[in-house]
Amino acid sequence: MPDNAMVSTTVISTASIGTTTASTALVFDSGDNAFMMISTALVLMMTPALAFFYDGLVHTKRWVLIGFTFAFGPPVSRGFGSFGDAVLRFGSRMDAFYSPTYPLLTYAAYQGTFAIITAAIISGSIVGRMKLIPYMIFIFLWTTGCYDALAHWVWSENGWLKHLGTLDFAGGTVVHISSGVSGFVASLILGKRIDYKPHASVANNLPFTVLGCCLLWVGWIGFNAGSANAASALASLALVNTNAAAAAALITWVVIDALRGQITVSGACVSPVIGLVAITPAAGFVQPGWALLFGIIPTTIIYFMVLYKHHMKFDDTLDVAIIHGCGGIIGAFMTGLFSELNQNPSGGADGAFYGRPVQLWYQIAGILTTIGFASAFTAGLLLPLKYTIGIRLSPEEELRGLDCSEKRKTNMPDNTMVSTTMISTTSIGTTTASTALVFDSGDNAFMMISTALVLMMTPALAFFYGGLVHTKNILNQLFLSFVCMGIVFTQWVLIGFTFAFGPPVSRGFGSFGDAVLRFGSRMDPFYSPTYPLLTYAAYQGTFAIITAAIISGSIVGRMKLIPYMIFIFLWTTGCYDALAHWVWSENGWLKHLGTLDFAGGTVVHISSGVSGFVASLILGKRIDYKPHESIANNLPFTVLGCCLLWVGWIGFNAGSANAASALASLALVNTNAAAAAALITWVVIDALRGQITVSGACVSPVIGLVAITPAAGFVQPGWALLFGIIPTTIIYFMVLYKHHMKFDDTLDVAIIHGCGGIIGAFMTGLFSELNQNPSGGADGAFYGRPVQLWYQIAGILTTIGFASACTAGLLLPLKYTIGIRLSPEEELRGLDCSAHWVWSENGWLKHLGTLDFAGGTVVHISSGVSGFVASLILGKRIDYKPHAAVAHNLPFTVLGCCLLWVGWIGFNAGSANAASALAALALVNTIGAAAAGLITWVVIDALRGQVSVSGACVGPVVGLVAITPAAGFVEPGWAILFGVVPTIIIYFIVLYKHHMRFDDTLDVAIVHGIGGIIGAFMTGLFAQLSANPGGANGAFYGHPVQLWYQIAGILTTVGFAAACTAGILIPLKYTIGIRLSADEEMRGLDWIAHGEKWEVQEKPNRAGTSSTTIIGNKSERPPFPNTYARSRSNNKRRSLVKLRSDISQSRYNATRVQPQQSQPQRNNQQLNVKDLPLPV
């Protein structure tokens, strides 16, 4: 990897918690602020992650106002805070104790996410038994009285437990013991479930649990490392300890499972959480070696507690008391043993193991205090509620399940809608141009991570929409959003950025001056004064992607694919680029007029909402349109999409401050406040009308996020709550009565994004305040300047008129030439069926001159070759059919592809080894190559007759693999070629691979092996020394010997990886054996190895769930055989088959359950650990 130096920044502190020493001279550090804002996003992600973790294990059926000031405000005593900082009215103030190097607003937002996750944990104890309204009242009061008090005692400057000496780095007592104990008490007060069976497992969807576990693990890095309060060595210690404890816990659980006869997937998901809970209080106080013990000991204890918990007399549905309560107690106790002052001189202490046994008593005092206080407070809240309004569901409701109310078709605003997006402002130009440009690695790191967050919003939007459409169009909806990542970013690299932000021709248009992003490491005094312009270009490109993707929600299920892709390209070029220039560019006429749009209220939301409305009018209503009918097919997808959108919106709005600054902190707090207020508003109206819908609870935060987008950096946090309440109330009733309107906007894009953006832009003219943003803001009508309201109206009307004209001007010619509407037969069948078939310092290669920026040879060629050799040694599968596709869940493949794309930004940009201009180059090249790979695959598919969703997922991966060795060595223009050329070659290799004589189940050898070889070879052609002084010129730039260096690296990797793999597997094959028996292979490893199974319920004749293909010359073949597209028979009902398992000594019922099955309850998984199950 390139050896670029790393930067860092300051330190001081520990737990979010204030273990720093007060200092009189406070110096702002952008790196610390960026780190804390990113940590906030990660911890916020933990709540939806927890939801999915819990969701897969169950049966199928105020911080802004007062919280922060009670916990961390000016103290009344050592036991209580005050109202001194209510509504977070402290502007850009820093605090010597809590936030000595960044704004207190960032600290408030970060701590707010802790309060959210703590309250959410409790829900696992009482799921399926408690009424919703009492639950919400309880959560509000518990957070105010219990959590805020404990946070004050343990972490505030004046807290009595802190002064006593109790150590809690990131929440072992405040978060985990309190929530675990409260969950336990709540489960006792509620009583057992009616259908409670202590030995029965009710897990319904283990893939959801795996997804939740993985996201929790990632989010916990922000939870623990962020508690260091700075991007410091202490944060690095916490990060290492966090991962070490989770890994040790995972291994411990798996080993015990294996010793007892069967390794369970559910157990493998629970165990990292135990390690993460236990290390939380000690993450910044112990050495990494002890962190392994924090994973091993608690996991061993809790394993056997869970195994024998059926002897206990309470029903804690998801074992919250055991995992979080006992895990937190063990972790806090062990902190008193192994903490070491040397690890954290400013806030730690030596434990008993280091000669100071009194620390153990301080920890016990904290544990007992938390247990007693949380128990008393929970009982004190629930018992009065129990005997007044009642807290337990009726037996009938409990047996039916709380989900059933959502499935009823009602007239309520519940299903369609969706949204997302944004665009930047300071990124937009709210900064002042400066002549002396000083590079700031903190700003660059923050903007690159914001880019990744906003890019994640497009797949999040796809899943948000995908859960709300009819089952016959779910894959098509995922594709419509996903394909924008390819079309729009390719356009953005070629001409889009220069049209929007290039050297201006006039106040209305950009120019070709910056086409193909040929500006190297240049910084710009207006757009990117502290980081490379390349980073700004990538960030703005993600805004263009999400804007185009939003439009798809209006026309899903009615529009042909080829006209749609042509429209998206032309609309982005003609409409979006122009609007971005007018509102955000240095020379834009609406900017100079005075229209305020911090992050995209007009440019993103009004434009996409209006365009979606016009497109729906031109296309006409769906054939089977029924205004009162709900077509939502998969609400968990919608919940997932909503949660990821909320997290991504932090990058959308805070990133628009254009720096890791106090303005970014303000935008971050406002974003979360508006979304939270909108969620509460919708739920309250729903409750008043008689039924709380999950779909409505997902739509409402999006409304608040849309509305706050234009104002995020211009208003106080108190007003942000109003930006959530007012638009949500208006839009609720618009959705409720939208059936009176004469148009069919499938997912209410015009209402959510169009009207939401209009209301938000208008309210910006009322409540904006110059004090909040002196360099780019203005006072609104509420602050004595009513003319600002007229500037906002001018921006709104301009956007409506221009977007309408552009959309009509593009779609009408397409309508009367190539046609844009599906045939009635195709529309009724659904587009899923008719359109989609389903690196070392002294390494000899380095010194030879082989270039590999981020792993083309080391990662991809080595893994591809090793996979190929392993498949040859193992031989073909017993049921191998070269033309058969067995893909069972393409939405999971789409989700995986999107997460890979986002994660690859860290893979390639992180290989620059610093938040530098080189990292920005790698970031742009990564997205550019993936986009080109996606477009190339889709175009070939289209030319051959049918666009496959599975192929659209393969294309970006091919581009990402190919660009990996070259990401920091070539210009962005060549990166497009790295997506196009390998994708064309690999497409046809996959198409004709059935002629080959090996069985590589998921085509690893082709995608990673051959993709890596092509990428490494092309690096020898197009590498350029001017792009990276640490690189070299390739053959295209007059240095042909570089091509031979690359070939040497390729051949070395191929030979060495093949020899190593064969040398390891062949001895194993002829000693202990490596191949499953025929019987085991036919049964499948889900049951044989794990004792669990996952079944997907299907409806007969459900079109297009999985069939994806590439059309061959004489027969239909899968585009990515055995990988991304495997077809199942949807019309054939499978009979019940009884199989005996020698391992589990139980009977395996491999069933494909009939869609009309009469049994209301069914266990999809059975966890068999010898004779006793593990119902975690």
N, C-alpha and C positions, 0 to 999 in steps of 0.2 A: 504493500500500500504506500501511497505517497507520504513521505515523511514531513508533513507540515507541522509547524509548531502549534501548540495549543495555547489557548488563552484561558483566562479564568477571571475571577474578580474577587471581590472581597469575601468576607465571612463575618462572623460574629454571631453567635446565637445557637440556639438549639430549638428544640421543639417549638412548633408554631407558637409557641408556648413561652417563649420569652426566657430562655436561659442566658440571655446576653446581658452584658453589663451596660448600663446606661452610659451614653457618651454625649458630650455637650455639642461637639461639632459633627453634625450629621451630613454625610456626603452621599449624594444620590449615585447609585450604581445600576446602570441599565441591565447588566447581566443578571444581577440579583432579582430585579423586578421581572425580567423575562422568565427566569427560572420559577419564581413564585406564581406567576400567572399561568405558566404551563402546568405546574403542579396542581393549581386550582382546577384546570380542565381535566387532568387525570383523575383527581379525587371525585369530581362531579360525575365522571364516567363510571365510577364504582357503583353508584346507585342503580342505573339501568343494568349494569353487569350483575349486581346482586339480584335484581328482579328476574333476570334470565336464569341465574343459578338456582334460585328458589323455584322458578316456574317449571323447570324441567323435573323437579322432584315432587311436585304436588299432583293431586288427582286432576284429571282433565276438567273437571267441572270448575315566616315572621321575624326571620333573622334581620332584615333591613329595618324594620320598625323599631324593635326593642331588644332583640336577641343579643346582638353584638354588644350593645352598651351595658346590658345586665352582666355579661360575662367578662368584658374587657374594658368597659368604660371607666371613667373616674371613680375610684372606689369610695363607697360610703364607709365600709369597714373591711376587715379581712374575710368577711363572709358574703358580702354583697357588692354589686356594682351600682350604677346609678343611671339616671336618664340623661346624663351629660352629653352622650354621643348618639342619642336617638336619631333615627332616619339617616344615619351616616353623614352628618353635615360637617365633614372636616376637610373637604376639598382635596388639595394635593399635599396636605400636611404629612410629615413623617413623624415617627415616634421613637424616642431614644431607646425604649425598652422593647417594643414589639416589632418595629420595622425601621431599624436605624439606617438602612441603605435604600429603601424604596417607600412608596406612598402607603399610608395606613389603610387606604381603600383596598389595596391588593391584599393586605393581611386580613381585612374584614371579609373579603370574598372567599379567601382560602379557608378561614375558620368556619364560614357559613356552610361549606361543603362537608365539613366534619359533622356539623349538627344534622345535616340531611341524612347522611349515611347511618348515623347512630339511631335516628328514629326509624329508618327503613329496616334496620336489622330486627327490631322487635316484631315486625309483621310476620316473620317466619314462625313465631310461636303460636299465633292465633289464627292463621289463615283458614278460611272456610267455616269460621264459627261466629265471627263478630260482625255486627251491623256496621255499615259504612259511616253513618253520621256520628255515632258515638266514637268510632275509631278516629275520625278526623279531629273531633273535639279533644279527645285524649292526647293525640300526638301534639297538638298545639300547646296544650297546658303542660304536658310532660316536658317538652323542649324548653318552655319558658321557666318552669319551676325546678326541674331536676337537672337537665343537661347544662343549662346556663350557670346554675349554682356550682355544679361540679367543675365545670371549665374554669370558673372564677377561682375556686379553691386550689386547684392543681396548677394552673398555668398563668394566672394573672400576676401582675407585679406585686399585688398585696395579698395573694391567696394564702390561707393559713396552712394548708397541707404543703404548699410549696416552701413556706418558711419553716415548717416542721422538718422537711428534708425528704419527703416522698418523691421518688423519681418516676416520671412517666413521660417518655420522650414524645410519643405521638398518639397516645390514647388507650393504653391498656386498661386503665381504670375508668377514665372519663367516657370512652366509647364502648369498649367491649364488656367490661364487667357490668357497667350500668345497664346496657341493653340486654345482656344475657340474664341478669337478675330480674329486670323488669319483665322480660318475656316469660320467665319462669312464673313469677307472681301472677301475671295476666292469664297464663294457661291454667293455673290453679283456680282463679276466680271464675273463669269461663267454664271450667269443667271439661271432661273428655268429649271428643267428637262422638256423635251417635253411632257411626259405623267404625269406630276405632278398633283396630286389630293390631296388637303390639308386634306381631311377627310378620305382618303383611307389608310389602313394598308398594307404594302408590306412584312411583316415578313414572311419568308419562312421556318424557321426551329428553333422553340423555344428551343428544347433541346440543340442546339448549343449555343444559347444565355445563357441558364442556365449554361452550362459548362463554357463558357467564364466568366460569372459573378462570379462563384465560384473560378475559378483560379485567377481572378483579386483580389478578396478579400484576398486570401492567399498571393498573390504576394505583395499586399499593405503593409503587415506586414514588409517585407524587405524594402519597399519604405519609410515608416515612421520610423519604429524602427531603421533601418540601418542609418538613418540620425542623430542618436545620436552619431554616429562615434565611438562607443565602446559598448561592451556588459555590459552596466551599468544600474543603476537605472533609468536614463533618458530614455534609450531604453525601459525599462519595462513600464514606464509611456506612452510612445508613442504607444507601443503595445496595452495596455489597451484602450487608447483613440481611437485608430483606430477601434478596434472591437466594442466599445461602440457606436461610431457615426454611423457605418454601420448598426448595429442592430437597433438603434433607427430610422434610416431613413427607413429601411425595414418595421418596425411596423407602422410608420406614413403613408407610402403610402398605405399599406394594409388596415389600418383603414379608410382612406379617401375613398378608393375604395369601401369598405364594406358599408360605409354610403351612397355612391352614387349608390349602387345596385349590383355591380359585381366586384369580385377580379380578376385582370388580372395577368397572369404569367409574361408577358413582363414588366408590371409595377413593379412587385416584384423583377425583375432582375435589372431594372434601378435604383431603389431607393437606394440600398446599395452603388452604384457607386456615387450617389449624396452625401451621408454622407461621403464617403471616400475622395471625392474631397474637401468638405468643411472643414474637419478636418486636411487636409494636412498642411496648413500653421501654424496650432496651436497645432499639436500633442504633441510637447514637451514643450508647454508653459502654458497649462490650466489643471485644475483638471478634473478627470474622470466625475464628476457630470456635468460640463459644456459641456463635450464631447457629452452627450446625446442631449443637446440643439443644438449642431452643426449638429446633424442628423435630428432633428425635424423641426427647422425653415427653413433651405434651402429646405428641401424636400417639405414642405407645399407650399412655394413660387413657386418652380419649377413645382410642380404638376399642378397648375393652369395656369402657363405660357405655359406648354405643351398643356393643355386642350384647351386654346384659341389661340394657336399660328397660327391657320389658318387665323386670322385677320391680321397677319404681312405679309409684302410684299416680303419676301425672302424665298428661298428654301434651308434650311440647312438639308440635307437628314436625318441624324441621330441625330439631335438636339445637335450637339457639342457645338455651341455657348451658348445654354441654360444650358446644364448640366455642361460643363467644364468652360465656360466663366463666366456665372452668378453664378454657384456654387463656383468657385474660388473667385469671387468678394465678395460674401456674407461671405465666410470663412475668407478671409483676413480682411474684415471689423469687423467681430465678434472677430477676434484675438485682434484687438485694444480695444475691450471692456473688454474681459475676461482673457487676459494673466496675469500671476502672477509671480513676480520675485522669489518667494519662490520655485516655481516648477523647475526653471532653473536659478540658481544664476549666472552661468558663461556666459549665452548668452541671457537671457530673459529680460523682463521689465514688470512693472505693467501697466495694461490697465486702461481705463476710469472708469471701475467698481471698481477699487482699488485705486482711487484717483489721477490718472494721465491721464487726458483727452488728453494731447498733443500726446499720443501714437496713438490715433485715427487719428490725422492729418498725422502722419508719415505713417500710413497704407494707407490712402487715396492718399498720394503722390505716394506711390509704385503702387497702383492700376491704377491711371491716367497715370503714366509714362509708365507702361506696356501696357495699352490699346493704347495709342498714338503711342508708338514705334512699337508695333507689327502690328498695322493697317498700318502705313506708310511703314514699311518694306515689308509687304505682297503685298500691292498695288504697291510698287516700283519694285517688282520682277515680278508680274504676268502681269501687263499692258504691259511692253515691250515684254514679251513672247507672249502675246495675239496678238499684232500687228506685230510680226515678224514671228515666226514659227507656231503660232496658238496654242491654248490650249484646245479648245472645240471639242468634237467628232462631226462627221457629224450626221445629224438626223437619217440616216439609221443605222449607227453604234450604236447610242444611243438606238434606239428602239430594235435592235437585242440583245444588251447587250454585254459587253466586254468579258464575259465568252465564247461566241460563237467561238472566234478565237482558243481557246484551244481545242474545241471539234472537229475541223476539223482534218481529218487524214492527216498527213503530213509526210515527210521524215525526220523531224527534230529530234534531240535527245530529246525526250520528254517522256518518260514514264518509262521505267522499272527501275530500279536501286534502290538501297537502300543501307543502310549501318548502320554502327554504330560500336562502340566498342572500345575496348581498354584494356589495362592492365597496371599495374603499374610499376614504375621504382624505384623511390626512394622507392616506395612501392616495388620496384624492387631492391632495394638495392643501391640507390645512397647516402645513408647515411653512415657515418663511424661508425663502431662498437665502442661502448663506454663501459667501464667497470662499471662505476657507473650509474645505470639506475634510472632516476628520473621521476616519473609519472607526466604527464601534462594533466589535464582535458580538456584544450582547444584543444590539438592535438587529444585526444580521441573523443571528440565531433565532430570535423571536419571530422575525418575518418569515424565515424558512419554515418554522414549525407552524406558524399561522397558515402558510400555504398548504401544508399537509392537512391541517384541520379543515380548511375550506374545500380542498379536493375531496376529503372524506364525505362532505355533505352531499355530493352527487349520488354515490351509491346509497347513502342514507335516505335520500329523497326517493330513490328507486324502490327501496323496501317500504318506505312510508306509503307511497302510491300503490305498490304491489299488493299490500294487504287489503287495500280498499276497493280493488277492481274485481270483476267477475273472474271466476277460476279459469275461464276459457281464454283470458287475456293477461294473466299474471306474468308469464314469461315475456310477452310482448311489451308490457309496461316496464319491466326491468331492462329490457333491451333499449327501449326508446330513451330512457334516461342515461343508461350506461354508454350508448354509442356517442352521446354528446361529448364524452371525455376524449374520444378520438377525433371527431370532426372538428370540434371547436378549438382544441389546443393546437392541432395541426394548422388550422387557419390563423390562430393567434401568433404562432412562431413565424409563419410566412409573411402575413400582411396585417393581421389584426392589431397587434400592439402598436405598430407604427402609425396605423390609421387613427388609433385612439389617443396615443401619447407621444407620437413621433414629432419631429420638428414641424411646427404648424405652417400650413399654407395660408390659413385665415382663422378667424374665430369659429368657423364652422367645420373645418376639415383638417386632418393631419396629412402626412405625406408618406412617401416611400423611403424616407431618409434612414429609418432604422429597420428596414425589412430584413427578415431572417435573423433578427436580434444580433447584428454584427457589432456589438459595442464592447466586447471583452469585459474587463473589470472596471469599466468606467462608472463613476458615481455621478449623480445628477443633483444640482443644488436645490431643485424644486421637488422632484419626485423621491429621491433617495439620497438625502444629504449625508447619511452616516453608514451606508451600506451599498453594495453594487446594484446598478440598475437592473442587472439580470434577475436578482431576487425580486425586485418590484415587478418586473415583467411576468415572472412565473406566478406571483401572487395575484396580479390582476387577471391573468389567464384563467385562474380557477373561478373567478367571478363570472367571466364570460360563459364558462361551461355550465355553471349552475343556473344562470339566467335562461339559457336555451332549454335546459332540462325541465324547468318548471312548466314551460308551455305544453309539454307532452301530456300533462295531466288533463288538459281540456279536450284532447282529441283521441285519447286511447281507444282502441278497438274499432276505429272507423277509417283511418288513413293508411294508404299504401306506404310501404317502407321507403322505396326509392324516392318518391316525391318528398317524403318527410325529411330525408337526409339532405336532399338538394335545398329544401326550404331552410333547414337549420343553418347550413353553410352561408346561404345568401342573406338570411335575416341577421345573423351575427355580424356579417360584413357591413351591411347597409344600415341596419337599425341600431344594434347594440354599440358598435364601434363609434358611431356618430354621437349617440347620447352620452357615452362615456367621455368623449372629447368635449362636448358642450358643458358638462357638469363638473368634470374633474381635472381637465387638462389645464396647463398654465395659461392657455389662451382662450379657453372655452367661454362662449358668450353668456351662457346661463350662470357660470361662476362669476363672471364680471358683473352681471346684473345684480347678483346678491342671493341667488337661490342656495339654500343650505341643504346638503345631502351628505351626511357623514359617511354612510357605508352602503348606500344603494336603495333607498326608498323609492326614488324615481327611476334611476337607471336600471335597477334589477327588477323590483317588484311591480311597480306600476306598468313598466314596459312589457313584462312577461304576462301579467294579468290581463292587460288590454289585448295583447296579441293572441292569447289563448281564447279570449271572448270572441274576437273577430274570426279566428280560425274555426271555432265551433259553429258560428253562424253560417260561414261559407260551406262547411262540410254538411251541415244539417243534423237533425236529431238521429240518434241510434234507432235502428229498426225496432229493437225490443225495449225501447226506453220507457220506463215506468217511474214517474217522478216521486212516488211515495215509497218505492221499494229500495231496500238496502241490498247492495251487492257485495259488501265486504266479505272476503273469503278467508282472510288469515290475519286476525288482529294482532297476534304476537309479532308478525312482520311489521305491522304499523307501529307497535310500541317500540320495537328495535329501531326502526327508522327515525321515530320522533326523538328518542334518547340520543342517538348519534347526531341528529341535526342540532339538538340543543348544545351538545358538547362542541360540535364543529363551528357553531355560531360564535363561540368565543373568539376563534381565529378570525371570523368574518368581521365582527365589530371591533374587538380590541386591536386586531392587526391593522385596521384602518387608521389607527393613530400614527402609523408609519414609524413607530419606535417603541421600545419597551419603556414607556414614559408614564408619568402620572395621568396623562390623557388616556392611555391604554387601560390603566386601572379603572378610571371612571367609566369607560365604555364597557369593561368587563362586568362591573357591578350593575350598571344599568341594564345590560343584556339579561343577566340572571334575574334581576328584580322584575322586569317586565314579563318575562316568561312565567315566573312563579305566580305573579298577580293574575295573569291571564288564565292559568290553570285553575286557580282557586275560584275565579269568577265563573268560569264555565261549569265547574262542578257544583257550585252553590246554586246556579240557575237550574241545572239539571235536577238537583235535589228538591228544589222548590216545585219543580214540575212533576216529580214523582219517580224518576229513575235516573241513576247516574250511569252514563255510558262510557266504556273504555275508549271507544273511537273518538268521542267528544273530548275526553281528557287528553287524547293525543293531538287533536287538532288545535286546542286552545293555546298551548305554549307557542306553537308556530305563529298564531295570530299576534301574540305579544312580541315575538321576535321580529316579525315583519314590521310591526308598527314602530318599534324602538329603533330600527335600523337607521333611518335618516337622522335621528336625534341622539344616538348613543353617546356622542362626544360633545354634546351641546347643552344637556340638561342635568339637573341635580338628581340623585337617586330617588328622592321623594317623588318627583314628577314621573320617574320611570314606572312607578307602580300604577300611575294613572294611564300611562301608555299601554299597560296590560289590561286595565279594567274597562276603559271606555270602548276601544275597538272591539274587544271580545263581546261585550254586551250588544253592540250594534250588529256585529256579524252573526252572533247566535240567532237573532231573530230574522236576519236576512236568509240564513240557511233554512230556518224553520218554515219560512213562507216562500221559499224560492220556487216551489212548484207552480206558483202563479205566473212566473216569468215564462217567456215563450222561447227559451233557448236551452240547449243541452250541453252544459259545461260539465263533463263527466266527473271531475274531481274538484269542482268549485274553485278553480284557479282564479277566475275573475273576481270572485268574492273575497277569498282569503288573501291573495297577493295583490290584486288590483285595488279593491276597496281598502284592504288593510294598509297598503302602501300610501294610498291617498289620505286616509285618516292620519297616519303617522306623519306624513309630510306637512299636513295642515297644522297638526298640534305642535310641530317643531316651530312653526311661525308664531305660536302663542307662548311657548315655555322656554325657548332657547335663551341662554344667558351668556353674555360676553365674558363674565368672570370665569366660567368653566373652561373656556377655550379662547384665550385672548388672541391667539395668532390666526384663527380661522373661523371663529364664531361671530355671533352678533346677538344683541338683545332682541327678544320677541315682543309681541304686543303686550304680554303680561308684565313686561319690564319697561313699558313706556315707549315702545317703538313699533307702532302698528303697521308701518310700511313693510315690515318683514313678512307679514301675512300675505301681502300682495305679491311679493317676490316668490313666495312658496306657491301661491295659486298659479302664477305664470309658469313655474316649472312643472306643476301638475298638468295644466292644460296643454303645454307644449308636448310633454311626453305622451299624453293620451292621443293627441292628434297625429303626431309623427309615427308612433307605434301602430296605430290603426291603419294609416295610409301605407306604411311599409308592408304590413302583413297582407292587406288586401291586394296591394300591388304585386306581391310575389305569388300568392295562392291562386288568384283568379286566372292569370295566364297558365299556370300549371294545371288548373282544373279543366280548362278548355283545350289543352293540348295533350299531355300524357295522361291526364286524369289523376285525381287524388283520393277518390272515395273507393273503398272496397266494394266488391259485388255483394248483393244481399246474401248469397249463399256463404261467402267467405266471412261476412260479418257475423252471421248467426253461428257458424262453426267456431269462430274465434280465431284470432291471429296466432295463438300458440300452435294451432294445428295447421293453418293454411300458410303461415309464413316462416315458422321456425321448426326445424327438425332438431325433434328433440334428441503473512508476508515478512521476511526477517532482514535485519540490517546487513548481514553478510551472506545472504542467499546467493548461490552461484548463478541462477537464472536472472536475478536482479542485476548482478554485476555484468552478466553477459549483455543485457540490454533489453530483455523481454519486458514489455509493458503490460501491466494488468492492474487497472485502477482499483477495482473493487471485487474481483473474484471470478473473472471469466474462466481462467484456467483452474485456480485453486478451488473454487466452489463448483462451478457448473460442469466443466469438462470432466473433472475428477468424479463428481457424483453421477453424471450421465454414463461415463464409461464403466464405473463400478456397478451401477444398476444393470447395465447391459450384460456384464460378465456374470453377475449374480443370477440373472434370469436364465442364462445359458446353463449354469451349473444346476439350478433347481429344476429346470425343464418346464414344459408347458403345463398350465392348469388342466385338470382332468376334464372340466367342462369348457375348455377353450374353444371359442368359435370366432374366427378372425373377422367375420362380417357382423357379428352380433354386438349390439350396444346394451349395456346394463346400467346406465346412469339412473339413479333412483331419485335424486333430489337436485335439480338444476338451480333452484334459488340458492341453495348452499354453495354451489359452485360459483355463482355470481357474487355472493357475499365474500367468498374466499378470494376471488380474483380482485375485487375492489380493495380488500384489506391488504393483499399482496402489493398492489399498486401504491397504496399509501405508504406501506412499510418500506418499500424499495427506495423511497426518498431518503430514509435514514441509512439504508444499505449503501447507496452510492454517494449521497452528499456527505454522510458521516465519514466516508473514506478520505475526505479532504483533510481530516484530522483537525479541523478548526472551523469556526463559523466565519469563513473567509470568502473572497471572490471566487475561489476555486470550488468551494461548496455550492455557491450559487450556480456556477456553470454546470456542475454535475446534476443539480436539481432540475434545471431546465432541460438538459439532455435526457434525463431519465423520463420525465413526463412526455417529452417530444417523441422519443423512440416508441414508448408504449402506445401513444395515440396513433402514430403511424402504423404500428403493428396491427392495432385494432381495425383501422380503416382499410388496410390492405386485405386482411382476411375477409372483412364484410364485402368489399368490392368484388373479390374473386368469387365468393359465395353467391353474390347477386348475379354476376355474369353467368354462373353455372346453374342458376335457376331458383335458389332458395337460401335465405340468410338464416344461419343457425345461431341460436343463443350460445350453445356450447363452443362453437368456433369463435364467436365474439369474445369469449372468455380466454381462449387459447392465444389469440392474436397479441394482446398486450403482454402476456407472459413471455412470448417469443421475443418481442421487442425489448423487454426489460432484461432478459438473459443476454441478448446480443450487445446491448449498450453497456453492460456492466464493466467489461475490461477497458472501455474507451470513454467512460462518462466524464473523466477529468482531463481528457487529452484532445478532444475534437470540438469543433464549433457546433452550435445548435443546428445549423443547416445540414451538416453531415449526420446528425443524430436522427433526422427523419429517414435518411437512407438506411441507417442501422435498424429501423423498424420495418422498412419496405422489403429490402432484399432477403434477409433471413426468413421473413414470414412467407414470401412467395416460395422459397425453396422447401421450407418445412411443410407448407400446405400440401404440396404434391408428394412429398415423402410419406406423409400420413395417409394421403389418399390411396397410395399404392403399397402401403406397408404389408398388406396381407400376402404379398408375394415373398416376404422374408420368412425365415424359418425359426423365428424366436418369439417368445411371448413376454413382452415388456408391458406389464398390466396397464400402466398409466403413461406409457410413451416417454419415460424419463430420458432414455438414451437419445431420442430424437429431439425433444424440446430443449433439454439442458445440455446434453452432450454435443449434438450437432449445432444447436444454437450458440453454445459457448465457443465452438471451433470457428464458426463463421464470424462471430463478433471479434474474437482474438485476431483472426486473419485480417479483417477489415481495419482493425486498429493499426496494423502495420502499413495500411494504405493511407489512412486519413489523419493519423496523429499529427499534431502541430505544436511545435515548440513554443510559439507565441501564446497558445492557449494555456500552457502549463510549463513554465521554465524548468520544472523537474522532470518533464517528459522528453520527447524527441520528435523530430520530423519524420513522417512516414514516406513511403515511396511516392505518393502524390505530391509531396513537397520537397522532392529532390534527394531523398535519403533511402534508396531501395534496400539497403542492407537491413533496415528495420523489419522488413517483411520476413527475412530469414531468421532474425531473432525471434519473431513471433512463432514461426513454424517450429523452431527449436523448442520453444516453451510448450506448444501444442503436443508435439510428438513425445516429449518427455513426460508430460502429464498423462497422456493416453497410455503409454507403456507402463509407467510406474503404478498408476491406479489399477490397471488391469492385473498386473503381477501381484500387487498387495491383496486385492480382493480375492483372486484365485488362491493365493497362498494362505489366506485365512479360512475361506469357505471349504476348500477341498479336504483339508484335514478334519474339519468339523463334520463334514458330510460322511466320512468313513470312520468316525469315532462315535460321537454321540448322536449323529443324524440331524439333518436340518429340515427335512421335508415332512409335512403333516401326512398322516395316513389318509388313504382315499376316503374313508368314512368321515374323518374329521374335516377334510377339505370340503366335502359336499355339504356338511352341516353348517359350516361357517364358524369363524373364530369368535364372533360375538358371544355365542353360547358356549362353545367348547372351552375357550380361554377365560372368559369373564363371567359366565353364568348369567348374562343379561342379553336382552334382545331389543331391537327397536323396529317397530312396524309402522308403516305409513298406511293409513286407511285411504282406500281409493273408492271412487264411485265408478260403476261400470260405464264404459264409453266416455270417460272424461277425456276430453280432447287434449292432446299435446302435453301431457305431464312430463314426458321425458324423451320423446323420440326426436333425436337430432341427427342429421346426416349430411354427408357430402355426396352429391350424385356422382357415381362412377360412370364408366363408359357404357356398361351393360346392366349394371345392377346398383342398388342403393347401398352405399357404404357409409359408416359413421365418419364425421369430420375428424374426430379424434378418437378412434376406436379404443374402447375399453378405458377411456379416460374421462372425457367430458360429455360423452354421449353414449348412453347404453339404453336401449329401449326395452320396455317391459310390455307384455300384453296387458292392455287395460280392460279388455272385454271378457277375459277368461277368469272365472272365479276359481280360486285355489281351494282345494279341499283340506280338511284337517288331517295333519300327519303327526303321528306320535313317534318320537325318537327318544331312545334311552341314552343318558349321558353317564359314562363310567366315572367321570371326574366328579360331578356334583351329586351323584346317586339320586337323581330326581328325574322327573319326566319333563321332556321339552315339548311343548305344544307349539309347533311352527305354524302359525295361523295367519292367513290373510283375511281379516275380519270382514264380514259382509257389511255393506254400508248401512243396511237397515237393521243391524243387530239389536235385539230387543233388550239385552242386558244393560242396565244403566251404568254399571261400574265394571271396570276391567283393568287388571294390572298388566301393563305392557312389559314390565320388567320384574323379575324375581331375583332378589339378591340372595344367593345361597352360599353361605360360608360354612361348609360342612353341614351340620344339622341346623344351624341357627342363622337366620337372615340378618342382614345389616340394613335396617330401614332408615338410611340417612337421607 
